[in-house]
């Protein structure tokens, strides 16, 4: 992103804090059949992740947004584990970087 570490790291830490439990939140929404909520949350995640250069998360969020928009709760449920893996990997990397 071309930003100094003292600027980007707090943003990444905030991202990890805000979106660390995203898969749980999305699963609850799908359990309730709330495709609009899933779509909105995935859209927000997509934008934030993209802005921070977290392309894997952004791509996964875009996929979830697309299927939620179509009202396909089953497809959302199938995509959540992949997003959870991407988010866990990002959170681990962020945590490791902040400890350095």
C-alpha positions as CSV (number, residue, x, y, z in Angstrom):
1,X,0.0,0.0,0.0
2,X,3.0,2.2,0.3
3,X,2.1,3.5,3.8
4,X,4.6,3.5,6.6
5,X,4.2,0.7,9.2
6,X,3.1,3.1,11.9
7,X,0.1,4.0,9.8
8,X,-0.9,0.6,8.4
9,X,-0.3,-1.5,11.5
10,X,-3.0,0.2,13.6
11,X,-5.4,-0.2,10.7
12,X,-4.6,-3.9,10.4
13,X,-5.0,-4.4,14.1
14,X,-8.4,-2.7,14.0
15,X,-9.4,-4.9,11.1
16,X,-8.5,-8.0,13.0
17,X,-10.4,-6.8,16.0
18,X,-13.5,-5.7,14.0
19,X,-13.7,-8.7,11.7
20,X,-12.1,-11.5,13.7
21,X,-15.4,-13.2,14.4
22,X,-16.9,-12.5,10.9
23,X,-17.6,-16.1,10.1
24,X,-19.5,-16.6,13.3
25,X,-21.6,-13.4,12.6
26,X,-22.2,-14.5,9.1
27,X,-23.3,-18.0,10.2
28,X,-25.7,-16.6,12.7
29,X,-27.2,-14.4,9.9
30,X,-27.6,-17.4,7.6
31,X,-29.2,-19.4,10.4
32,X,-31.7,-16.6,10.6
33,X,-32.1,-16.5,6.8
34,X,-30.9,-12.9,6.8
35,X,-29.4,-12.7,3.3
36,X,-29.7,-8.9,3.3
37,X,-27.6,-8.7,6.4
38,X,-25.1,-11.2,5.0
39,X,-24.8,-9.2,1.8
40,X,-24.3,-5.9,3.7
41,X,-21.7,-7.3,6.0
42,X,-19.9,-9.1,3.2
43,X,-19.9,-5.9,1.2
44,X,-18.4,-3.9,4.0
45,X,-15.8,-6.6,4.6
46,X,-14.9,-6.7,0.9
47,X,-14.3,-2.9,0.9
48,X,-12.2,-2.8,4.0
49,X,-10.1,-5.9,3.1
50,X,-9.5,-4.5,-0.4
51,X,-8.4,-1.2,1.0
52,X,-5.9,-3.0,3.3
53,X,-4.6,-5.2,0.5
54,X,-6.1,-8.4,1.9
55,X,-7.1,-9.6,-1.5
56,X,-8.0,-13.2,-0.4
57,X,-10.5,-11.9,2.1
58,X,-11.8,-9.4,-0.3
59,X,-12.4,-12.1,-3.0
60,X,-14.1,-14.4,-0.5
61,X,-16.3,-11.6,0.7
62,X,-17.3,-10.7,-2.9
63,X,-18.3,-14.3,-3.5
64,X,-20.4,-14.3,-0.3
65,X,-22.0,-11.0,-1.3
66,X,-22.9,-12.3,-4.7
67,X,-24.6,-15.4,-3.5
68,X,-26.3,-13.6,-0.6
69,X,-27.7,-11.1,-3.1
70,X,-29.2,-14.1,-5.0
71,X,-30.7,-15.3,-1.7
72,X,-28.8,-18.5,-1.7
73,X,-28.3,-19.2,2.0
74,X,-26.9,-22.7,1.3
75,X,-24.2,-21.3,-1.0
76,X,-23.3,-18.7,1.7
77,X,-23.0,-21.5,4.2
78,X,-20.6,-23.3,1.9
79,X,-18.4,-20.2,1.5
80,X,-18.1,-19.2,5.1
81,X,-15.4,-21.8,6.0
82,X,-13.1,-20.5,3.2
83,X,-13.5,-17.0,4.5
84,X,-12.9,-18.1,8.1
85,X,-9.6,-19.7,6.9
86,X,-8.5,-16.5,5.1
87,X,-9.4,-14.3,8.1
88,X,-7.6,-16.6,10.6
89,X,-4.5,-16.5,8.4
90,X,-4.7,-12.7,8.2
91,X,-5.2,-12.3,11.9
92,X,-2.3,-14.6,12.6
93,X,0.0,-12.6,10.3
94,X,-1.2,-9.4,11.9
95,X,-0.6,-10.7,15.4
96,X,2.9,-12.0,14.4
97,X,3.7,-8.6,12.8
98,X,2.6,-6.6,15.9
99,X,4.7,-8.8,18.2
100,X,7.9,-8.1,16.1
